[in-house]
């Protein structure tokens, strides 16, 4: 990665993924990140494809969608600067669960499974913090999904 400015470090520390890391651990992780730029409309990851990396959104807006059996797609969420995605493939070694498309031009930081493993080998304490951060974010997402399911069930019950 070419850039390691104080502004970048402050941005990354404010994201759920990097929170709580020491300066040295953050510098190490930053040195591993790849920078990826995407134009509006670009498919960043596609549902069902093999995934071996995750991304942190630095700028832009992204749409997350999943395919329907009917052939269409359903909007699942939007991602903004500071959000991260793709971590599920690193944890469970499964194919991508959704498609992510750039709604606007986007700048993303990419971390591969191989780089995450190298981070683990180099700084196990910081690796544990990163895993805790990922788990916290996954729990937040699960709570939001639970709330959506509850709302849909309540609507359905009211319509009966």
N, C-alpha and C positions, 0 to 999 in steps of 0.2 A: 504494500500500500504506500502511495506516495505522500500522503498528507497525515500529519499527526499534530495538529494544532491544538492549543488550549480550548478553542471553541468546539472542536470535534470531541475532545475528551469530556467537556462539560455536557455536550449533547448526549453522548453515549452513557454517561453516568446517570443521566436523567431518565433513561429508558428502563423498562422492567428487566431486560436481559442483563444489563451491565451493572445494575445497582449493587452497592456494597463492596465492589472490588477495590483493592489497594491500587495506588498509582502504578506500581511496578507490574502488577497483574494486568491492569488495564492496558498498559503499554505493550505487554506481550501479546495480549489478545488483539489489539489494534494492528500489530505488525502482521498478524495472520489473515486479516480481513482482505477480501477482494472487493474492488469497487465495480459496480455494474450499473450502466445507464440504460434506460428503456424509453422508447418513444410512446406517445399516446397510442393505445390500442394493442400494444405488444403483449403477447402471452408470456408471462414470466415463468410459470409452472403450469402444467396441464394435469388434470385429474387422471389418475391411473398410471402416469409415467413413473419410472424409477426416480427416486429422489435421494440425493446424497449430500444435500446442503440445506442450510437455512438462511434467511435474509432478515436484515433490519432495515426498515424504511427510514431514509434520511430526508428525502423530499418526495413530494408527489402524493397522489391518491390512487389506491388500488382497490379493485373489486374482487371479492372472493365469491365464487359460485360453484354449485355442484349440479351435475347432470341429473335429469329426471328420466324415469323409464320411458316416458313419452317421447324422449328425444330433445326436449327443451332443457333449460337450465333455471335454477332458482338462486336468487341473490342471497348469500349467507351473511356477508358483512362487508364493511369497507375498512381499509387500513390507511392510517395516516402516519406522518413522521413520528418516530419513536416506537411504533408497533413492530413486532417481529412475527415471522411465519416460516413454516417449513420444518420446525423443530420436531414435529411428530415423526417424520421419516428418520431423523437421527436417533430418536429414542426407541422406536419400534421396528425399524428397518423394513417398513412396508412402503408400497407405492403411494404417490401423492393422493390425498383424500379430496382435494378440490383444485379448481383452476383459479389462478390469480392473474388478472389482466390490469395493465396500467391504464387508469382513467385519464391521467395527465402524464406528462413527462415525469420520470421518476429516477431518483438516484438511490441505489440500495447497496448495503454492505453484505457480502456473502461470506459465510463460514461453512466449510465443508466438514464432513464427518472425519476425514483424515486430520484436518487441522484441529478439530475439537479433541481428538485423541492425543495429538501432540501437546495440546494445552494441558490435558489431564496428566500426561507424563512429566511435563515441566513444572506444574504448579497445582498439585492435587487439592490443596485447600481452596484455591480460587475456583477450581473446577467444581467443587462441591457447592460453592456459592452460586455459580452459574446454573447448576442443576436445580438448586432450590428456587432460583428466580424463574426458571422455566416451569417448574411444578406449581409455583404460586400463580403464574399466568394461566396455566392450564386449568387450575381450580377456579379462577375468576371466570374463565370462558364456560366452564361446566355450570357454574351458578347462573350465568346469563342464559344458557341453554335451558336449564331447569325452569327459570322464570318464564321463558317463552313457551315452553311446553305447558306450564300451568295456565298461562293466559289463553292459549289455544284450547285447552280442555275446558276452561271456564266459559269461553265463547260457545264452544260446541254444546256444553251442558245447557246454556241459556237458550240455544236455538232449538232445543228438543221440546 
